[in-house]
Amino acid sequence: MTKVITVPGNLTIACDQFNSGLYFESHESLEEIWQEEQGDVRDLYKGVIQVAAAFVHITRENCTGARRLLTTALGYLDPYRQYPTTLGIHVETFCRDAERCLAEVERLCPGGLEAFDMRLVPFLAFDEDAMRRDAVQWQAWGFSPAGEPLEMTIDVIE
């Protein structure tokens, strides 16, 4: 099946899902972009996807999975921390919040994650104007050379 998406559209959906606790769904919305991106921001998407997947593990009280995914996510996101934004995402803030979550996972495990304070979950958001500027800098998939979002056709498996 084919589907028409825009990067800002999928990212808006993914942010809304993530911030509503729909971590698996957020992961899926982000993957539609990540699978198509072949440039340098591919790892940005992968890092955010892994943070979302880590919270799936946290909600399932899986210490090993949460620890592993938060750790690898931070590794993928680290190169982007030096920029004010990357594709409109304030990566440094997102990473600091994810690091607090990793510290809480480390503190609670191996005892269990039932006491994890979900108020620690990072807020996922992006600035659409910054995204357009960043898309030009990174030559990101789904944008014109001027940074305008394009409607892109992707293949999806149901």
Secondary structure as UniProt FT lines:
FT   STRAND          2..5
FT   HELIX           7..19
FT   TURN            20..21
FT   HELIX           23..34
FT   TURN            35..36
FT   TURN            40..41
FT   HELIX           42..59
FT   TURN            60..61
FT   HELIX           63..77
FT   HELIX           78..80
FT   TURN            81..82
FT   TURN            87..88
FT   HELIX           91..108
FT   TURN            109..111
FT   TURN            114..115
FT   HELIX           118..120
FT   HELIX           128..138
FT   TURN            141..142
FT   TURN            145..146
FT   STRAND          152..155
//
